[in-house]
Amino acid sequence: MHPSQAAAQSVPAPPTDRPAAETPHLRMAIRLMKRQLLSWWLVLAVLVGGATAASLADVSGFVQAIVWISVSLFVAMAIDLLLMLDGWTRATGRLLPEGTWRPATAELEQAGRNTLMMTVTEQDGDTFRLRTLGMPGLIREVLARTRNVWVVGPDKNGWAVLVTPGLHSPLGGKLEKGKARPANPVLPEAPITGPDAPAAEDFVVAGQAKLKAGATGRGQAAAGAVVGLGLVALAVAWLLGGPLVGAALLALCVIGAVPLVLAARPLAVWKPLPELLAAGTWTRLPAKIDEPWQPNARGSGNGSAKVRLPSGQTVAVALPMVSCDVVEYTRATGTMWFAGMPRPGSDSAIGVPGYPLVDLARL
């Protein structure tokens, strides 16, 4: 057992004795996935609708050509991915209520620049090979280290649903057909550290902290890019004799940017996480989540807990925008990992060594 497995040996595993759909927070993740998929289909519909409006408006043929070419290129790039995600989403809705999780091991292989394969071996020896759908780099690192997954499927169309230890978000894959393409094993990118090493040196946790710290900036940048795109559309349409079309596109872009800004604002609480990880090595303390705790659609929400310090003192801890994964870990183990030794009146980073789980705790 390597250090990250030893540190997180009590990471909650999905239930294997009841329908997979009953896994805590998995249904929430599926609903979010369906909502995001619907949003992308609506974006495509708006783009096509805008292009149609431009073709019907009293604008030059050149403007119409520019609009239709731009829309066609975007649709061509997105439609294949959306159809695949849509197929997996529908398969997930069918598989989870019917099946139970089966423990297995997973060997990741890189078969081409953008193609990640997974060979899944179940406990009874059955093996199948999947082409995975968009796997985040930190989850890929965890799988390269632990090789542990739980799987439902594949169904008659070849779709399978997988989860990794301690993470509620499902992964997807489809059976690879035909001759296996040449592939290279995916190996861990960084040395595996345990709880005795500085928390800031944990490749997976530090990577997740960096991602979260930049969440607000990315959201604001995305909103700025959307508005900038609208301004460019307005300028081009004005020069080419179609100011009304340009104004309509700008208005759509501004409306689309507003929810991006609003969604990014609460995430500013994560900005100090990388700095807080530098507080020292991991400290594991008894903890209990204050119930009830309810996450938002993205699996996070404000919460609180009671933590017992080494002195025996029990302190109240505020958990702003804490993830359901950290909450489930604390519920299952009765403990919480802190970067360094927490002190009343200060902020600390909490997480699980070796896993992409990190949040803020305010004592």
C-alpha positions as CSV (number, residue, x, y, z in Angstrom):
1,M,0.0,0.0,0.0
2,H,1.6,3.3,-1.0
3,P,1.4,6.4,1.1
4,S,-1.6,8.0,-0.5
5,Q,-3.5,4.8,-0.1
6,A,-2.5,4.5,3.5
7,A,-3.4,8.1,4.2
8,A,-6.9,7.7,2.7
9,Q,-7.6,4.1,3.4
10,S,-11.0,5.1,4.8
11,V,-12.0,7.1,1.7
12,P,-15.7,6.2,1.2
13,A,-16.3,3.5,-1.3
14,P,-19.5,3.3,-3.3
15,P,-22.0,0.8,-2.0
16,T,-21.9,-2.6,-3.8
17,D,-25.1,-4.1,-2.2
18,R,-27.7,-1.6,-3.6
19,P,-28.4,0.3,-6.8
20,A,-25.6,2.5,-8.0
21,A,-28.0,5.4,-8.2
22,E,-28.1,5.5,-4.4
23,T,-24.4,6.5,-4.1
24,P,-24.3,9.7,-2.1
25,H,-24.4,12.9,-4.2
26,L,-24.0,10.9,-7.5
27,R,-27.5,11.8,-8.6
28,M,-26.6,15.5,-8.0
29,A,-23.6,15.1,-10.2
30,I,-25.7,13.5,-13.0
31,R,-28.2,16.3,-12.8
32,L,-25.5,18.9,-13.1
33,M,-24.0,17.0,-16.1
34,K,-27.4,17.0,-17.8
35,R,-27.9,20.7,-17.1
36,Q,-24.5,21.5,-18.5
37,L,-25.2,19.4,-21.6
38,L,-28.5,21.2,-22.1
39,S,-26.8,24.6,-21.7
40,W,-24.4,23.6,-24.6
41,W,-27.3,22.5,-26.8
42,L,-29.0,25.9,-26.1
43,V,-25.8,27.8,-27.0
44,L,-25.7,25.9,-30.3
45,A,-29.4,26.7,-30.8
46,V,-28.8,30.4,-30.1
47,L,-25.9,30.5,-32.6
48,V,-27.8,28.8,-35.3
49,G,-30.8,31.1,-34.6
50,G,-28.6,34.2,-34.8
51,A,-27.1,33.0,-38.1
52,T,-30.6,32.4,-39.4
53,A,-31.7,35.9,-38.3
54,A,-28.7,37.4,-40.0
55,S,-29.6,35.6,-43.2
56,L,-33.2,37.0,-43.1
57,A,-32.1,40.5,-42.1
58,D,-31.4,43.2,-44.6
59,V,-27.6,42.8,-44.5
60,S,-25.0,42.2,-47.1
61,G,-24.3,38.7,-48.4
62,F,-20.7,39.1,-47.1
63,V,-22.0,39.6,-43.5
64,Q,-24.2,36.6,-43.9
65,A,-21.3,34.5,-45.2
66,I,-19.1,35.5,-42.2
67,V,-21.8,34.6,-39.7
68,W,-22.6,31.3,-41.2
69,I,-19.0,30.3,-41.7
70,S,-18.2,31.1,-38.0
71,V,-21.3,29.2,-36.8
72,S,-20.6,26.2,-39.0
73,L,-17.0,25.9,-37.8
74,F,-18.1,26.0,-34.1
75,V,-20.9,23.5,-34.6
76,A,-18.7,21.1,-36.5
77,M,-16.2,21.1,-33.7
78,A,-18.8,20.8,-30.9
79,I,-21.4,18.5,-32.4
80,D,-19.4,15.3,-32.2
81,L,-18.4,15.8,-28.6
82,L,-22.0,16.8,-27.6
83,L,-23.5,13.7,-29.2
84,M,-21.0,11.5,-27.4
85,L,-21.7,13.2,-24.1
86,D,-25.4,13.0,-24.7
87,G,-25.1,9.3,-25.4
88,W,-23.2,8.7,-22.2
89,T,-25.6,10.8,-20.2
90,R,-28.6,8.8,-21.4
91,A,-26.7,5.5,-20.8
92,T,-25.9,6.7,-17.3
93,G,-29.5,7.3,-16.6
94,R,-30.3,3.8,-17.6
95,L,-27.4,2.0,-16.0
96,L,-27.3,3.4,-12.5
97,P,-30.8,2.5,-11.3
98,E,-30.4,-1.1,-12.7
99,G,-26.8,-2.0,-11.7
100,T,-24.6,-2.1,-8.6
101,W,-21.0,-1.0,-8.4
102,R,-18.4,-3.7,-9.1
103,P,-14.8,-3.2,-7.8
104,A,-12.1,-3.4,-10.4
105,T,-8.6,-2.3,-11.3
106,A,-7.9,0.1,-14.1
107,E,-4.8,0.4,-16.3
108,L,-4.6,3.7,-18.2
109,E,-2.9,4.0,-21.6
110,Q,-2.3,6.9,-23.9
111,A,-3.3,5.9,-27.4
112,G,-2.7,9.1,-29.4
113,R,-2.5,12.7,-28.3
114,N,-6.2,13.1,-27.3
115,T,-7.2,9.4,-26.8
116,L,-7.0,7.9,-23.3
117,M,-7.8,4.2,-23.0
118,M,-8.6,2.2,-19.9
119,T,-8.3,-1.5,-19.4
120,V,-10.7,-2.6,-16.7
121,T,-10.2,-5.9,-14.9
122,E,-12.9,-7.1,-12.5
123,Q,-12.3,-9.3,-9.5
124,D,-13.6,-12.4,-11.3
125,G,-11.0,-11.8,-14.1
126,D,-13.3,-10.3,-16.7
127,T,-11.5,-7.6,-18.7
128,F,-12.7,-5.0,-21.1
129,R,-11.1,-2.0,-22.8
130,L,-12.7,1.5,-22.8
131,R,-12.1,4.7,-24.6
132,T,-12.6,7.3,-21.9
133,L,-14.4,10.6,-22.0
134,G,-12.6,13.7,-20.9
135,M,-10.7,12.7,-17.7
136,P,-9.2,15.6,-15.7
137,G,-5.5,15.4,-15.2
138,L,-5.5,15.1,-11.4
139,I,-8.0,12.2,-11.5
140,R,-5.8,10.6,-14.1
141,E,-2.9,10.9,-11.7
142,V,-4.9,9.3,-8.9
143,L,-5.9,6.4,-11.1
144,A,-2.3,6.0,-12.3
145,R,-1.3,5.6,-8.7
146,T,-4.1,3.6,-7.1
147,R,-5.7,1.8,-10.2
148,N,-8.9,1.4,-8.1
149,V,-12.3,2.0,-9.8
150,W,-15.9,0.9,-9.4
151,V,-17.8,0.2,-12.5
152,V,-21.4,-0.3,-13.8
153,G,-21.9,-1.6,-17.3
154,P,-21.0,-1.7,-20.1
155,D,-24.5,-1.7,-21.6
156,K,-25.6,-3.1,-25.0
157,N,-24.2,0.0,-26.7
158,G,-20.9,-0.3,-25.0
159,W,-21.3,2.6,-22.5
160,A,-19.9,2.2,-19.0
161,V,-19.9,4.4,-15.8
162,L,-17.0,4.5,-13.4
163,V,-16.2,6.2,-10.1
164,T,-12.8,6.6,-8.3
165,P,-12.2,6.4,-4.6
166,G,-13.6,9.4,-2.6
167,L,-14.9,11.4,-5.7
168,H,-18.6,11.7,-6.5
169,S,-18.2,12.8,-10.1
170,P,-18.7,9.9,-12.5
171,L,-16.3,9.0,-15.3
172,G,-17.5,7.6,-18.6
173,G,-16.1,5.3,-21.3
174,K,-17.2,3.3,-24.3
175,L,-16.0,-0.1,-25.4
176,E,-13.2,0.0,-27.9
177,K,-14.1,-1.9,-31.0
178,G,-11.8,-3.4,-33.6
179,K,-8.1,-3.9,-33.3
180,A,-6.4,-2.4,-30.3
181,R,-4.3,0.6,-31.3
182,P,-0.7,1.0,-30.0
183,A,-0.7,2.6,-26.6
184,N,1.7,3.7,-23.8
185,P,1.0,3.1,-20.1
186,V,0.1,6.2,-18.2
187,L,2.5,6.5,-15.2
188,P,2.3,8.9,-12.2
189,E,3.7,12.3,-13.1
190,A,5.1,13.0,-9.6
191,P,6.5,11.2,-6.6
192,I,3.9,9.9,-4.2
193,T,4.0,11.7,-0.9
194,G,2.3,10.7,2.4
195,P,0.9,12.6,5.3
196,D,4.4,13.0,6.8
197,A,5.5,15.2,3.9
198,P,4.7,18.9,3.6
199,A,1.1,19.3,2.3
200,A,2.3,21.8,-0.3
201,E,4.5,19.0,-1.8
202,D,1.5,16.8,-2.5
203,F,1.2,17.0,-6.3
204,V,-2.5,16.1,-6.4
205,V,-3.7,18.3,-3.5
206,A,-1.5,21.2,-4.5
207,G,-2.7,20.9,-8.1
208,Q,-6.3,21.0,-6.9
209,A,-5.6,24.0,-4.7
210,K,-4.1,25.9,-7.6
211,L,-7.2,25.1,-9.8
212,K,-9.6,26.3,-7.1
213,A,-7.5,29.4,-6.4
214,G,-7.9,30.4,-10.0
215,A,-11.6,29.7,-10.3
216,T,-12.8,33.3,-9.8
217,G,-10.2,34.6,-12.2
218,R,-11.1,32.1,-14.8
219,G,-14.8,32.9,-14.5
220,Q,-14.2,36.6,-14.8
221,A,-11.9,36.1,-17.7
222,A,-14.5,33.9,-19.4
223,A,-17.1,36.7,-18.9
224,G,-14.7,39.3,-20.3
225,A,-14.0,37.1,-23.3
226,V,-17.7,36.7,-24.0
227,V,-18.3,40.4,-23.8
228,G,-15.2,41.1,-25.9
229,L,-16.5,38.7,-28.5
230,G,-19.8,40.6,-28.6
231,L,-17.9,43.9,-29.1
232,V,-15.9,42.4,-32.0
233,A,-19.2,41.2,-33.5
234,L,-20.6,44.7,-33.1
235,A,-17.6,46.4,-34.7
236,V,-17.5,43.9,-37.6
237,A,-21.2,44.2,-38.3
238,W,-21.1,48.0,-38.1
239,L,-18.3,48.1,-40.6
240,L,-20.1,45.7,-42.9
241,G,-23.4,47.5,-42.7
242,G,-25.3,45.4,-40.2
243,P,-25.3,47.4,-36.9
244,L,-28.6,45.8,-35.7
245,V,-27.3,42.3,-36.0
246,G,-24.1,43.3,-34.2
247,A,-26.1,45.0,-31.4
248,A,-28.2,41.9,-31.0
249,L,-25.1,39.7,-30.7
250,L,-23.5,42.0,-28.2
251,A,-26.7,42.0,-26.1
252,L,-26.7,38.2,-26.1
253,C,-23.0,38.1,-25.1
254,V,-23.6,40.5,-22.2
255,I,-26.6,38.5,-21.0
256,G,-24.4,35.3,-21.2
257,A,-21.6,37.0,-19.2
258,V,-23.7,37.9,-16.2
259,P,-24.2,34.4,-14.8
260,L,-20.5,33.7,-15.3
261,V,-19.6,36.7,-13.1
262,L,-22.2,35.8,-10.5
263,A,-21.1,32.2,-10.3
264,A,-17.4,33.2,-10.0
265,R,-17.9,35.6,-7.0
266,P,-18.4,33.1,-4.2
267,L,-15.4,31.1,-5.4
268,A,-13.0,33.8,-4.3
269,V,-12.9,32.2,-0.9
270,W,-10.6,29.5,-2.4
271,K,-7.9,32.0,-3.4
272,P,-5.6,31.5,-0.3
273,L,-5.6,27.7,-0.6
274,P,-2.1,27.3,-2.1
275,E,-0.6,29.5,0.5
276,L,-2.4,27.7,3.3
277,L,-1.0,24.4,2.2
278,A,2.5,25.7,3.0
279,A,1.6,25.6,6.7
280,G,3.4,22.2,7.2
281,T,2.7,18.5,7.2
282,W,-0.7,16.9,7.4
283,T,-2.5,16.8,10.8
284,R,-5.4,14.4,11.2
285,L,-8.0,15.4,13.9
286,P,-11.3,14.1,15.1
287,A,-14.2,16.0,13.4
288,K,-17.9,15.9,12.9
289,I,-19.9,17.8,10.3
290,D,-22.8,19.9,11.6
291,E,-26.0,18.5,10.1
292,P,-27.9,19.2,8.0
293,W,-25.5,20.2,5.2
294,Q,-26.9,20.6,1.7
295,P,-24.6,21.2,-1.3
296,N,-25.5,23.4,-4.3
297,A,-25.9,21.9,-7.8
298,R,-22.1,21.8,-8.2
299,G,-21.5,19.8,-5.1
300,S,-20.3,22.6,-2.8
301,G,-21.9,24.6,-0.1
302,N,-21.3,26.5,3.1
303,G,-21.1,24.3,6.2
304,S,-19.5,23.9,9.6
305,A,-18.0,21.3,11.8
306,K,-16.7,20.6,15.3
307,V,-13.0,19.7,15.5
308,R,-11.2,18.4,18.6
309,L,-7.6,19.8,18.9
310,P,-4.7,17.8,20.4
311,S,-5.2,19.8,23.6
312,G,-8.7,18.3,23.9
313,Q,-10.4,21.6,23.1
314,T,-13.3,21.3,20.7
315,V,-13.6,24.2,18.4
316,A,-16.2,25.3,15.8
317,V,-15.0,25.4,12.3
318,A,-16.6,27.3,9.4
319,L,-16.4,25.5,6.0
320,P,-17.1,28.0,3.3
321,M,-17.9,26.4,-0.1
322,V,-16.8,23.0,1.1
323,S,-17.1,20.1,-1.4
324,C,-19.4,17.1,-0.8
325,D,-16.3,14.9,-1.2
326,V,-14.6,16.4,1.9
327,V,-17.9,16.3,3.8
328,E,-18.5,12.6,2.9
329,Y,-14.9,11.8,3.9
330,T,-15.4,13.5,7.3
331,R,-18.8,11.8,7.8
332,A,-17.4,8.4,6.9
333,T,-14.1,8.6,9.0
334,G,-15.0,11.1,11.8
335,T,-11.7,12.8,11.0
336,M,-10.4,15.8,9.0
337,W,-6.9,16.4,7.6
338,F,-5.4,19.9,8.1
339,A,-2.3,21.3,6.5
340,G,-0.2,22.1,9.5
341,M,-1.5,22.4,13.0
342,P,-4.7,24.4,13.1
343,R,-5.0,27.3,15.5
344,P,-8.2,29.0,16.8
345,G,-8.8,32.3,15.0
346,S,-6.9,31.3,11.9
347,D,-7.6,29.8,8.4
348,S,-6.4,26.4,7.4
349,A,-6.4,24.2,4.3
350,I,-8.2,20.8,4.7
351,G,-8.2,17.9,2.3
352,V,-7.1,14.3,1.9
353,P,-3.4,13.4,1.2
354,G,-3.0,12.0,-2.3
355,Y,-6.4,12.9,-3.6
356,P,-7.8,16.0,-5.4
357,L,-9.7,17.1,-2.3
358,V,-8.9,20.5,-0.7
359,D,-11.0,23.2,1.0
360,L,-10.9,26.1,3.4
361,A,-11.5,25.8,7.2
362,R,-11.9,28.9,9.4
363,L,-11.4,28.2,13.1
